[in-house]
Amino acid sequence: MEKVTTKKLALYSGRTHPGLAHEVAQHLAQPVGDANIVQFANGEIRPRFAESVRGSDVFIMQSHYGIDGHSVNDSLMEQLTMIDAAYRASAKRITAVCPFYGYARQDRKAEGREPITARLVADMFKAAGAKRMISIDLHSGQIQGFFEGPVDHLTAAPVLEAYIRAQAPDSPVIVSPDSGRIKVAERMAQHLHDCDADIAFIYKRRPKGQANVVEAKEVIGDVRGRLCILTDDMIDTGGTIVSAAEILLERGATEVWAMATHGVLSGPAVDRLKNAPLERLILTNTLPLPPEKQLPQIEVLSVAEIIAEALSAVFDDTSVSDIFGGENLA
């Protein structure tokens, strides 16, 4: 007997950032499925999909972030239980879509007796039943190797670069806030050659044994009389960006903007940024921005179209890297 089967895409979202999932669904011209998540009195959760996912290509989206009384661990566990539910409901393939990957900074042992939690998270996705993972601007590229299966590492660079072309005057300086992000800043400056963009970076140090403490020491590059645009993968407590902005202005920059894919903005970040010498702070919507964190200088750009294109390429078995001309792999 011969039978032609039809492919079916199913998209589900956890409760951390449903707005992004619905925006992605609009680009895909299909609805977000009903995960029907129930939370019991003791805090345990139970998803039960409202429709059959048997034989479907299932994408389960969740950014790992604490919001509305839930922690980053809650959002991670919620995604894992949804993956397990899809696996046990005979989904053909399950893809974990993590616009913001939790525990990404714990990707190595910096000191003795520490965990490598980024690897642990990848192992948990595999154990739950995920066959593929999609994320945006991982903190470090080696996390792609932690997951035993294909990983599509997307980048928000096209969205951020389009903003600079539209809003920045000629000859901006793309500034890496530390030596580890120089290649990213250099690539962005190369893409913005039509704007005559230049590059600089901040030499900084973190005092040993002190978490969330950063000291900007010097600027490498010519920033005098120029608009400087700091670029990073995330802004968490804001210490790195604020200290970098201050030293750039001390070295003669006329104006400082900051750009980041992920606006974590935890702890003292809002107070620091409120008083920081930043004219603009451009973030993407990989994470929700609650009202108490919405500062006047913050602008939020959408990455929904990029995610939708990646999901469509995975579903159609076409190239994801072609969306970025292969440069998401560099």
LINGIWO-V504750 format. One line per field, one symbol per residue. ss: DSSP state (H for helix, E for strand, - for the rest). phi: phi as a letter, one per 40 degrees, with the letter a starting at -180 (. if undefined). A space follows every 50 residues. Layout:
ss=???
phi=???
//
This chain:
ss=--------EEEEE----HHHHHHHHHHH---------EE-----EE---- ------EEEEE----------HHHHHHHHHHHHHHHHH----EEEEEE-- ----------------HHHHHHHHHHHH---EEEEE----HHHHH----E EEEE--HHHHHHHHHHH-----EEEE--HHHHHHHHHHHHH-HHH--EEE EEEEE---------EEEEEE------EEEEEEEEE---HHHHHHHHHHHH ----EEEEEEEEE-----HHHHHH-----EEEEE------HHH----EEE E--HHHHHHHHHHHHH----HHHH--HHH-
phi=.baccbcbcbbbbcccacdcccccccccfacccccfcbbcccgcbacacc bcbdgccbbbbaccacafgbcccccccccccccccccccgccabbcbbdb ccgcccbaccbcgbcbcccdcccccccchcbabbabfdcacccdccccic bbccbcddccccccdcbcccgcbcbccaccbccccccccccccccfcbba accbbbdcgbcgbbbcbabbhcbcgbcbbcbacabbcgcccccccccccc chccabbbbacbccfbfcdcccccbccbcabbbbccbcbcdcbccdccbb bcbdccccccccccccfbcccccbggcccc
//
